[in-house]
Amino acid sequence: MWKAIIRVFAFASLLSTHVIAASEKEAIKKCDIDAFREFTHADKATKLRAIIDFGKCIKTENKSIVGSYLCHVENRVGVMVKGENGTSVILTPPKSEQAFHLNITEVSDERKRQNCAVLTEEFGLEDFIAKYANNCLVNYDVDGPGFSRSSTDGVHTFDSQMSFSLFGNKFVYYYFSNVAVGEAASQSESPFVDRGTCEKIN
């Protein structure tokens, strides 16, 4: 049974990824991605200039998201895995985990140039959707509860172990943890989801 529950979590995470991709496509559309794709086969200096200009457009569009936030966890749900058994649980986070700070900062053009200089063959213009593995396209640093990741749009970031999305003042945070429930604890990392709100404080 717990395997089926975990598959639900995996599906939910995948669905969130599709929402993220759709949101990003809209942001890219506003910045006219086609104008930047014209430089796909240009020389490296021209490609780099296109990426810097595209990043400036994204940062201008999303200027209001930069800053510090105080976030509150309103509910937590997960799967406790012990051996071959799993139990779906709804938790009240401990007081120390009911609130956290989130910081979103812009990546400077100079750092983008340095990131791009590492890639000797391709600066990444051919596939913007693959941005999560390409630091050349990073525009923001996102620091949250137990993670520090880079992001193109500043409000979505994820890797194989976590996914954090900020939708206006609402957040969804998928992650794996050995969270304990009373005297019980997962014998291996189990999937959890925190949901709540974030208030910009600076």
Biotite code that builds the C-alpha atoms (Angstrom):
import biotite.structure as struc

atoms = struc.array([
    struc.Atom([0.000, 0.000, 0.000], chain_id="A", res_id=1, res_name="MET", atom_name="CA", element="C"),
    struc.Atom([2.745, 2.461, 0.891], chain_id="A", res_id=2, res_name="TRP", atom_name="CA", element="C"),
    struc.Atom([4.256, 2.054, -2.558], chain_id="A", res_id=3, res_name="LYS", atom_name="CA", element="C"),
    struc.Atom([0.991, 3.246, -4.065], chain_id="A", res_id=4, res_name="ALA", atom_name="CA", element="C"),
    struc.Atom([0.997, 6.225, -1.714], chain_id="A", res_id=5, res_name="ILE", atom_name="CA", element="C"),
    struc.Atom([4.538, 7.112, -2.715], chain_id="A", res_id=6, res_name="ILE", atom_name="CA", element="C"),
    struc.Atom([3.474, 6.910, -6.368], chain_id="A", res_id=7, res_name="ARG", atom_name="CA", element="C"),
    struc.Atom([0.792, 9.491, -5.551], chain_id="A", res_id=8, res_name="VAL", atom_name="CA", element="C"),
    struc.Atom([3.489, 11.742, -4.107], chain_id="A", res_id=9, res_name="PHE", atom_name="CA", element="C"),
    struc.Atom([5.613, 11.239, -7.203], chain_id="A", res_id=10, res_name="ALA", atom_name="CA", element="C"),
    struc.Atom([2.636, 12.111, -9.412], chain_id="A", res_id=11, res_name="PHE", atom_name="CA", element="C"),
    struc.Atom([1.908, 15.221, -7.341], chain_id="A", res_id=12, res_name="ALA", atom_name="CA", element="C"),
    struc.Atom([5.525, 16.311, -7.672], chain_id="A", res_id=13, res_name="SER", atom_name="CA", element="C"),
    struc.Atom([5.412, 15.695, -11.417], chain_id="A", res_id=14, res_name="LEU", atom_name="CA", element="C"),
    struc.Atom([2.180, 17.690, -11.689], chain_id="A", res_id=15, res_name="LEU", atom_name="CA", element="C"),
    struc.Atom([3.836, 20.529, -9.807], chain_id="A", res_id=16, res_name="SER", atom_name="CA", element="C"),
    struc.Atom([6.723, 20.388, -12.281], chain_id="A", res_id=17, res_name="THR", atom_name="CA", element="C"),
    struc.Atom([4.287, 20.794, -15.188], chain_id="A", res_id=18, res_name="HIS", atom_name="CA", element="C"),
    struc.Atom([2.719, 23.799, -13.459], chain_id="A", res_id=19, res_name="VAL", atom_name="CA", element="C"),
    struc.Atom([6.184, 25.241, -12.996], chain_id="A", res_id=20, res_name="ILE", atom_name="CA", element="C"),
    struc.Atom([7.021, 24.696, -16.668], chain_id="A", res_id=21, res_name="ALA", atom_name="CA", element="C"),
    struc.Atom([3.779, 26.355, -17.782], chain_id="A", res_id=22, res_name="ALA", atom_name="CA", element="C"),
    struc.Atom([4.439, 29.349, -15.523], chain_id="A", res_id=23, res_name="SER", atom_name="CA", element="C"),
    struc.Atom([7.973, 29.666, -16.806], chain_id="A", res_id=24, res_name="GLU", atom_name="CA", element="C"),
    struc.Atom([6.879, 29.486, -20.446], chain_id="A", res_id=25, res_name="LYS", atom_name="CA", element="C"),
    struc.Atom([4.563, 32.405, -19.792], chain_id="A", res_id=26, res_name="GLU", atom_name="CA", element="C"),
    struc.Atom([7.388, 34.438, -18.258], chain_id="A", res_id=27, res_name="ALA", atom_name="CA", element="C"),
    struc.Atom([9.660, 33.569, -21.174], chain_id="A", res_id=28, res_name="ILE", atom_name="CA", element="C"),
    struc.Atom([6.938, 34.521, -23.646], chain_id="A", res_id=29, res_name="LYS", atom_name="CA", element="C"),
    struc.Atom([6.738, 37.993, -22.109], chain_id="A", res_id=30, res_name="LYS", atom_name="CA", element="C"),
    struc.Atom([10.466, 38.366, -22.674], chain_id="A", res_id=31, res_name="CYS", atom_name="CA", element="C"),
    struc.Atom([10.168, 37.161, -26.307], chain_id="A", res_id=32, res_name="ASP", atom_name="CA", element="C"),
    struc.Atom([12.244, 33.996, -26.298], chain_id="A", res_id=33, res_name="ILE", atom_name="CA", element="C"),
    struc.Atom([12.150, 33.832, -30.117], chain_id="A", res_id=34, res_name="ASP", atom_name="CA", element="C"),
    struc.Atom([14.252, 36.973, -30.312], chain_id="A", res_id=35, res_name="ALA", atom_name="CA", element="C"),
    struc.Atom([16.959, 35.238, -28.292], chain_id="A", res_id=36, res_name="PHE", atom_name="CA", element="C"),
    struc.Atom([16.770, 31.970, -30.206], chain_id="A", res_id=37, res_name="ARG", atom_name="CA", element="C"),
    struc.Atom([17.974, 33.838, -33.289], chain_id="A", res_id=38, res_name="GLU", atom_name="CA", element="C"),
    struc.Atom([21.443, 33.764, -31.721], chain_id="A", res_id=39, res_name="PHE", atom_name="CA", element="C"),
    struc.Atom([21.555, 29.972, -31.291], chain_id="A", res_id=40, res_name="THR", atom_name="CA", element="C"),
    struc.Atom([24.205, 29.486, -33.959], chain_id="A", res_id=41, res_name="HIS", atom_name="CA", element="C"),
    struc.Atom([26.029, 32.762, -33.431], chain_id="A", res_id=42, res_name="ALA", atom_name="CA", element="C"),
    struc.Atom([29.550, 33.099, -32.047], chain_id="A", res_id=43, res_name="ASP", atom_name="CA", element="C"),
    struc.Atom([30.057, 32.653, -28.310], chain_id="A", res_id=44, res_name="LYS", atom_name="CA", element="C"),
    struc.Atom([30.292, 36.353, -27.524], chain_id="A", res_id=45, res_name="ALA", atom_name="CA", element="C"),
    struc.Atom([26.946, 36.991, -29.234], chain_id="A", res_id=46, res_name="THR", atom_name="CA", element="C"),
    struc.Atom([25.348, 34.019, -27.448], chain_id="A", res_id=47, res_name="LYS", atom_name="CA", element="C"),
    struc.Atom([26.597, 35.282, -24.105], chain_id="A", res_id=48, res_name="LEU", atom_name="CA", element="C"),
    struc.Atom([25.250, 38.763, -24.768], chain_id="A", res_id=49, res_name="ARG", atom_name="CA", element="C"),
    struc.Atom([21.856, 37.259, -25.661], chain_id="A", res_id=50, res_name="ALA", atom_name="CA", element="C"),
    struc.Atom([21.769, 35.240, -22.421], chain_id="A", res_id=51, res_name="ILE", atom_name="CA", element="C"),
    struc.Atom([22.706, 38.289, -20.326], chain_id="A", res_id=52, res_name="ILE", atom_name="CA", element="C"),
    struc.Atom([20.024, 40.378, -22.044], chain_id="A", res_id=53, res_name="ASP", atom_name="CA", element="C"),
    struc.Atom([17.437, 37.628, -21.593], chain_id="A", res_id=54, res_name="PHE", atom_name="CA", element="C"),
    struc.Atom([18.325, 37.373, -17.895], chain_id="A", res_id=55, res_name="GLY", atom_name="CA", element="C"),
    struc.Atom([17.914, 41.136, -17.509], chain_id="A", res_id=56, res_name="LYS", atom_name="CA", element="C"),
    struc.Atom([14.448, 40.853, -19.047], chain_id="A", res_id=57, res_name="CYS", atom_name="CA", element="C"),
    struc.Atom([13.450, 38.058, -16.629], chain_id="A", res_id=58, res_name="ILE", atom_name="CA", element="C"),
    struc.Atom([14.785, 40.016, -13.647], chain_id="A", res_id=59, res_name="LYS", atom_name="CA", element="C"),
    struc.Atom([12.914, 43.145, -14.729], chain_id="A", res_id=60, res_name="THR", atom_name="CA", element="C"),
    struc.Atom([9.668, 41.162, -15.113], chain_id="A", res_id=61, res_name="GLU", atom_name="CA", element="C"),
    struc.Atom([10.098, 39.570, -11.655], chain_id="A", res_id=62, res_name="ASN", atom_name="CA", element="C"),
    struc.Atom([11.652, 42.509, -9.788], chain_id="A", res_id=63, res_name="LYS", atom_name="CA", element="C"),
    struc.Atom([9.012, 42.439, -7.056], chain_id="A", res_id=64, res_name="SER", atom_name="CA", element="C"),
    struc.Atom([9.884, 38.916, -5.866], chain_id="A", res_id=65, res_name="ILE", atom_name="CA", element="C"),
    struc.Atom([13.413, 39.791, -4.714], chain_id="A", res_id=66, res_name="VAL", atom_name="CA", element="C"),
    struc.Atom([13.724, 40.079, -0.940], chain_id="A", res_id=67, res_name="GLY", atom_name="CA", element="C"),
    struc.Atom([13.195, 38.295, 2.372], chain_id="A", res_id=68, res_name="SER", atom_name="CA", element="C"),
    struc.Atom([10.062, 36.434, 3.416], chain_id="A", res_id=69, res_name="TYR", atom_name="CA", element="C"),
    struc.Atom([8.702, 35.013, 6.654], chain_id="A", res_id=70, res_name="LEU", atom_name="CA", element="C"),
    struc.Atom([6.852, 31.793, 5.870], chain_id="A", res_id=71, res_name="CYS", atom_name="CA", element="C"),
    struc.Atom([4.460, 29.768, 8.025], chain_id="A", res_id=72, res_name="HIS", atom_name="CA", element="C"),
    struc.Atom([3.768, 26.047, 7.571], chain_id="A", res_id=73, res_name="VAL", atom_name="CA", element="C"),
    struc.Atom([0.007, 25.512, 7.742], chain_id="A", res_id=74, res_name="GLU", atom_name="CA", element="C"),
    struc.Atom([-0.054, 21.759, 7.162], chain_id="A", res_id=75, res_name="ASN", atom_name="CA", element="C"),
    struc.Atom([2.292, 18.848, 6.573], chain_id="A", res_id=76, res_name="ARG", atom_name="CA", element="C"),
    struc.Atom([1.463, 15.469, 5.083], chain_id="A", res_id=77, res_name="VAL", atom_name="CA", element="C"),
    struc.Atom([3.766, 12.560, 4.376], chain_id="A", res_id=78, res_name="GLY", atom_name="CA", element="C"),
    struc.Atom([4.410, 8.839, 4.243], chain_id="A", res_id=79, res_name="VAL", atom_name="CA", element="C"),
    struc.Atom([6.162, 7.077, 7.115], chain_id="A", res_id=80, res_name="MET", atom_name="CA", element="C"),
    struc.Atom([8.069, 4.098, 5.735], chain_id="A", res_id=81, res_name="VAL", atom_name="CA", element="C"),
    struc.Atom([9.214, 1.264, 8.040], chain_id="A", res_id=82, res_name="LYS", atom_name="CA", element="C"),
    struc.Atom([10.427, -1.830, 6.253], chain_id="A", res_id=83, res_name="GLY", atom_name="CA", element="C"),
    struc.Atom([7.701, -2.966, 3.848], chain_id="A", res_id=84, res_name="GLU", atom_name="CA", element="C"),
    struc.Atom([5.016, -0.930, 5.588], chain_id="A", res_id=85, res_name="ASN", atom_name="CA", element="C"),
    struc.Atom([3.986, 2.649, 4.999], chain_id="A", res_id=86, res_name="GLY", atom_name="CA", element="C"),
    struc.Atom([1.460, 4.934, 6.649], chain_id="A", res_id=87, res_name="THR", atom_name="CA", element="C"),
    struc.Atom([0.059, 8.190, 5.336], chain_id="A", res_id=88, res_name="SER", atom_name="CA", element="C"),
    struc.Atom([0.234, 10.788, 8.095], chain_id="A", res_id=89, res_name="VAL", atom_name="CA", element="C"),
    struc.Atom([-0.920, 14.353, 8.613], chain_id="A", res_id=90, res_name="ILE", atom_name="CA", element="C"),
    struc.Atom([1.413, 16.099, 11.020], chain_id="A", res_id=91, res_name="LEU", atom_name="CA", element="C"),
    struc.Atom([1.503, 19.228, 13.105], chain_id="A", res_id=92, res_name="THR", atom_name="CA", element="C"),
    struc.Atom([5.074, 20.446, 12.591], chain_id="A", res_id=93, res_name="PRO", atom_name="CA", element="C"),
    struc.Atom([7.071, 21.036, 15.788], chain_id="A", res_id=94, res_name="PRO", atom_name="CA", element="C"),
    struc.Atom([7.175, 24.681, 16.854], chain_id="A", res_id=95, res_name="LYS", atom_name="CA", element="C"),
    struc.Atom([10.743, 25.060, 15.575], chain_id="A", res_id=96, res_name="SER", atom_name="CA", element="C"),
    struc.Atom([9.572, 24.104, 12.063], chain_id="A", res_id=97, res_name="GLU", atom_name="CA", element="C"),
    struc.Atom([6.310, 26.053, 11.917], chain_id="A", res_id=98, res_name="GLN", atom_name="CA", element="C"),
    struc.Atom([8.026, 29.147, 10.512], chain_id="A", res_id=99, res_name="ALA", atom_name="CA", element="C"),
    struc.Atom([11.104, 29.763, 8.372], chain_id="A", res_id=100, res_name="PHE", atom_name="CA", element="C"),
    struc.Atom([12.817, 32.519, 6.426], chain_id="A", res_id=101, res_name="HIS", atom_name="CA", element="C"),
    struc.Atom([13.052, 32.522, 2.635], chain_id="A", res_id=102, res_name="LEU", atom_name="CA", element="C"),
    struc.Atom([15.487, 34.750, 0.754], chain_id="A", res_id=103, res_name="ASN", atom_name="CA", element="C"),
    struc.Atom([15.435, 35.428, -2.987], chain_id="A", res_id=104, res_name="ILE", atom_name="CA", element="C"),
    struc.Atom([18.381, 37.343, -4.455], chain_id="A", res_id=105, res_name="THR", atom_name="CA", element="C"),
    struc.Atom([19.387, 38.218, -7.999], chain_id="A", res_id=106, res_name="GLU", atom_name="CA", element="C"),
    struc.Atom([22.446, 36.694, -9.643], chain_id="A", res_id=107, res_name="VAL", atom_name="CA", element="C"),
    struc.Atom([24.675, 39.432, -11.041], chain_id="A", res_id=108, res_name="SER", atom_name="CA", element="C"),
    struc.Atom([25.482, 39.688, -14.737], chain_id="A", res_id=109, res_name="ASP", atom_name="CA", element="C"),
    struc.Atom([29.149, 39.152, -13.887], chain_id="A", res_id=110, res_name="GLU", atom_name="CA", element="C"),
    struc.Atom([28.394, 35.861, -12.131], chain_id="A", res_id=111, res_name="ARG", atom_name="CA", element="C"),
    struc.Atom([26.289, 34.781, -15.110], chain_id="A", res_id=112, res_name="LYS", atom_name="CA", element="C"),
    struc.Atom([29.274, 35.500, -17.366], chain_id="A", res_id=113, res_name="ARG", atom_name="CA", element="C"),
    struc.Atom([31.491, 33.399, -15.093], chain_id="A", res_id=114, res_name="GLN", atom_name="CA", element="C"),
    struc.Atom([28.949, 30.544, -15.097], chain_id="A", res_id=115, res_name="ASN", atom_name="CA", element="C"),
    struc.Atom([28.708, 30.669, -18.875], chain_id="A", res_id=116, res_name="CYS", atom_name="CA", element="C"),
    struc.Atom([32.493, 30.712, -19.295], chain_id="A", res_id=117, res_name="ALA", atom_name="CA", element="C"),
    struc.Atom([32.636, 27.191, -17.824], chain_id="A", res_id=118, res_name="VAL", atom_name="CA", element="C"),
    struc.Atom([30.665, 25.859, -20.802], chain_id="A", res_id=119, res_name="LEU", atom_name="CA", element="C"),
    struc.Atom([33.047, 25.780, -23.739], chain_id="A", res_id=120, res_name="THR", atom_name="CA", element="C"),
    struc.Atom([30.681, 24.478, -26.436], chain_id="A", res_id=121, res_name="GLU", atom_name="CA", element="C"),
    struc.Atom([27.145, 25.602, -25.618], chain_id="A", res_id=122, res_name="GLU", atom_name="CA", element="C"),
    struc.Atom([25.779, 28.436, -23.526], chain_id="A", res_id=123, res_name="PHE", atom_name="CA", element="C"),
    struc.Atom([22.319, 26.907, -23.267], chain_id="A", res_id=124, res_name="GLY", atom_name="CA", element="C"),
    struc.Atom([20.278, 28.957, -25.747], chain_id="A", res_id=125, res_name="LEU", atom_name="CA", element="C"),
    struc.Atom([18.981, 25.863, -27.502], chain_id="A", res_id=126, res_name="GLU", atom_name="CA", element="C"),
    struc.Atom([16.918, 24.591, -24.579], chain_id="A", res_id=127, res_name="ASP", atom_name="CA", element="C"),
    struc.Atom([15.674, 27.032, -21.930], chain_id="A", res_id=128, res_name="PHE", atom_name="CA", element="C"),
    struc.Atom([13.468, 24.356, -20.353], chain_id="A", res_id=129, res_name="ILE", atom_name="CA", element="C"),
    struc.Atom([16.617, 22.456, -19.274], chain_id="A", res_id=130, res_name="ALA", atom_name="CA", element="C"),
    struc.Atom([17.659, 25.460, -17.189], chain_id="A", res_id=131, res_name="LYS", atom_name="CA", element="C"),
    struc.Atom([17.750, 23.558, -13.880], chain_id="A", res_id=132, res_name="TYR", atom_name="CA", element="C"),
    struc.Atom([20.998, 21.829, -14.833], chain_id="A", res_id=133, res_name="ALA", atom_name="CA", element="C"),
    struc.Atom([22.510, 24.884, -16.515], chain_id="A", res_id=134, res_name="ASN", atom_name="CA", element="C"),
    struc.Atom([23.971, 27.551, -14.236], chain_id="A", res_id=135, res_name="ASN", atom_name="CA", element="C"),
    struc.Atom([24.541, 29.730, -17.274], chain_id="A", res_id=136, res_name="CYS", atom_name="CA", element="C"),
    struc.Atom([20.797, 30.511, -17.272], chain_id="A", res_id=137, res_name="LEU", atom_name="CA", element="C"),
    struc.Atom([20.458, 31.110, -13.519], chain_id="A", res_id=138, res_name="VAL", atom_name="CA", element="C"),
    struc.Atom([19.040, 34.509, -12.529], chain_id="A", res_id=139, res_name="ASN", atom_name="CA", element="C"),
    struc.Atom([18.293, 34.006, -8.813], chain_id="A", res_id=140, res_name="TYR", atom_name="CA", element="C"),
    struc.Atom([19.524, 32.316, -5.654], chain_id="A", res_id=141, res_name="ASP", atom_name="CA", element="C"),
    struc.Atom([16.787, 30.896, -3.416], chain_id="A", res_id=142, res_name="VAL", atom_name="CA", element="C"),
    struc.Atom([17.586, 30.060, 0.216], chain_id="A", res_id=143, res_name="ASP", atom_name="CA", element="C"),
    struc.Atom([14.908, 28.277, 2.240], chain_id="A", res_id=144, res_name="GLY", atom_name="CA", element="C"),
    struc.Atom([14.461, 25.717, 5.041], chain_id="A", res_id=145, res_name="PRO", atom_name="CA", element="C"),
    struc.Atom([17.374, 23.339, 4.630], chain_id="A", res_id=146, res_name="GLY", atom_name="CA", element="C"),
    struc.Atom([18.106, 24.180, 1.013], chain_id="A", res_id=147, res_name="PHE", atom_name="CA", element="C"),
    struc.Atom([20.009, 26.658, -1.114], chain_id="A", res_id=148, res_name="SER", atom_name="CA", element="C"),
    struc.Atom([19.287, 26.419, -4.828], chain_id="A", res_id=149, res_name="ARG", atom_name="CA", element="C"),
    struc.Atom([19.489, 28.456, -7.999], chain_id="A", res_id=150, res_name="SER", atom_name="CA", element="C"),
    struc.Atom([16.532, 29.373, -10.176], chain_id="A", res_id=151, res_name="SER", atom_name="CA", element="C"),
    struc.Atom([15.772, 31.062, -13.472], chain_id="A", res_id=152, res_name="THR", atom_name="CA", element="C"),
    struc.Atom([12.514, 32.736, -12.415], chain_id="A", res_id=153, res_name="ASP", atom_name="CA", element="C"),
    struc.Atom([13.152, 32.987, -8.649], chain_id="A", res_id=154, res_name="GLY", atom_name="CA", element="C"),
    struc.Atom([9.920, 31.356, -7.470], chain_id="A", res_id=155, res_name="VAL", atom_name="CA", element="C"),
    struc.Atom([10.476, 27.747, -8.571], chain_id="A", res_id=156, res_name="HIS", atom_name="CA", element="C"),
    struc.Atom([13.439, 25.551, -7.800], chain_id="A", res_id=157, res_name="THR", atom_name="CA", element="C"),
    struc.Atom([13.911, 21.799, -7.498], chain_id="A", res_id=158, res_name="PHE", atom_name="CA", element="C"),
    struc.Atom([16.250, 18.853, -7.827], chain_id="A", res_id=159, res_name="ASP", atom_name="CA", element="C"),
    struc.Atom([15.910, 15.099, -7.315], chain_id="A", res_id=160, res_name="SER", atom_name="CA", element="C"),
    struc.Atom([15.365, 15.506, -3.549], chain_id="A", res_id=161, res_name="GLN", atom_name="CA", element="C"),
    struc.Atom([13.155, 18.586, -3.246], chain_id="A", res_id=162, res_name="MET", atom_name="CA", element="C"),
    struc.Atom([10.827, 21.009, -4.985], chain_id="A", res_id=163, res_name="SER", atom_name="CA", element="C"),
    struc.Atom([9.891, 24.468, -3.722], chain_id="A", res_id=164, res_name="PHE", atom_name="CA", element="C"),
    struc.Atom([7.340, 26.731, -5.421], chain_id="A", res_id=165, res_name="SER", atom_name="CA", element="C"),
    struc.Atom([6.023, 30.139, -4.400], chain_id="A", res_id=166, res_name="LEU", atom_name="CA", element="C"),
    struc.Atom([2.665, 31.145, -5.901], chain_id="A", res_id=167, res_name="PHE", atom_name="CA", element="C"),
    struc.Atom([1.949, 34.694, -4.792], chain_id="A", res_id=168, res_name="GLY", atom_name="CA", element="C"),
    struc.Atom([1.922, 34.362, -0.987], chain_id="A", res_id=169, res_name="ASN", atom_name="CA", element="C"),
    struc.Atom([1.379, 30.571, -1.018], chain_id="A", res_id=170, res_name="LYS", atom_name="CA", element="C"),
    struc.Atom([4.136, 27.963, -1.054], chain_id="A", res_id=171, res_name="PHE", atom_name="CA", element="C"),
    struc.Atom([4.389, 24.223, -1.667], chain_id="A", res_id=172, res_name="VAL", atom_name="CA", element="C"),
    struc.Atom([7.518, 22.385, -0.512], chain_id="A", res_id=173, res_name="TYR", atom_name="CA", element="C"),
    struc.Atom([8.127, 18.718, -1.441], chain_id="A", res_id=174, res_name="TYR", atom_name="CA", element="C"),
    struc.Atom([11.065, 17.001, 0.262], chain_id="A", res_id=175, res_name="TYR", atom_name="CA", element="C"),
    struc.Atom([12.364, 13.769, 1.801], chain_id="A", res_id=176, res_name="PHE", atom_name="CA", element="C"),
    struc.Atom([13.009, 13.451, 5.537], chain_id="A", res_id=177, res_name="SER", atom_name="CA", element="C"),
    struc.Atom([13.396, 11.067, 8.484], chain_id="A", res_id=178, res_name="ASN", atom_name="CA", element="C"),
    struc.Atom([10.645, 12.925, 10.323], chain_id="A", res_id=179, res_name="VAL", atom_name="CA", element="C"),
    struc.Atom([9.581, 11.269, 13.566], chain_id="A", res_id=180, res_name="ALA", atom_name="CA", element="C"),
    struc.Atom([5.987, 10.866, 14.731], chain_id="A", res_id=181, res_name="VAL", atom_name="CA", element="C"),
    struc.Atom([5.852, 10.396, 18.495], chain_id="A", res_id=182, res_name="GLY", atom_name="CA", element="C"),
    struc.Atom([8.194, 7.506, 19.244], chain_id="A", res_id=183, res_name="GLU", atom_name="CA", element="C"),
    struc.Atom([8.198, 6.331, 15.617], chain_id="A", res_id=184, res_name="ALA", atom_name="CA", element="C"),
    struc.Atom([10.543, 7.457, 12.892], chain_id="A", res_id=185, res_name="ALA", atom_name="CA", element="C"),
    struc.Atom([11.088, 6.460, 9.292], chain_id="A", res_id=186, res_name="SER", atom_name="CA", element="C"),
    struc.Atom([13.890, 3.949, 8.835], chain_id="A", res_id=187, res_name="GLN", atom_name="CA", element="C"),
    struc.Atom([14.670, 5.648, 5.528], chain_id="A", res_id=188, res_name="SER", atom_name="CA", element="C"),
    struc.Atom([13.921, 9.046, 4.079], chain_id="A", res_id=189, res_name="GLU", atom_name="CA", element="C"),
    struc.Atom([10.228, 9.412, 3.305], chain_id="A", res_id=190, res_name="SER", atom_name="CA", element="C"),
    struc.Atom([8.354, 11.916, 1.116], chain_id="A", res_id=191, res_name="PRO", atom_name="CA", element="C"),
    struc.Atom([6.657, 14.899, 2.758], chain_id="A", res_id=192, res_name="PHE", atom_name="CA", element="C"),
    struc.Atom([4.817, 18.002, 1.607], chain_id="A", res_id=193, res_name="VAL", atom_name="CA", element="C"),
    struc.Atom([4.572, 21.293, 3.515], chain_id="A", res_id=194, res_name="ASP", atom_name="CA", element="C"),
    struc.Atom([2.061, 23.947, 2.482], chain_id="A", res_id=195, res_name="ARG", atom_name="CA", element="C"),
    struc.Atom([1.594, 27.435, 3.849], chain_id="A", res_id=196, res_name="GLY", atom_name="CA", element="C"),
    struc.Atom([1.973, 31.163, 3.314], chain_id="A", res_id=197, res_name="THR", atom_name="CA", element="C"),
    struc.Atom([4.853, 33.615, 2.962], chain_id="A", res_id=198, res_name="CYS", atom_name="CA", element="C"),
    struc.Atom([4.849, 37.312, 3.861], chain_id="A", res_id=199, res_name="GLU", atom_name="CA", element="C"),
    struc.Atom([7.462, 39.611, 2.357], chain_id="A", res_id=200, res_name="LYS", atom_name="CA", element="C"),
    struc.Atom([9.276, 41.429, 5.156], chain_id="A", res_id=201, res_name="ILE", atom_name="CA", element="C"),
    struc.Atom([12.063, 43.178, 3.255], chain_id="A", res_id=202, res_name="ASN", atom_name="CA", element="C"),
])
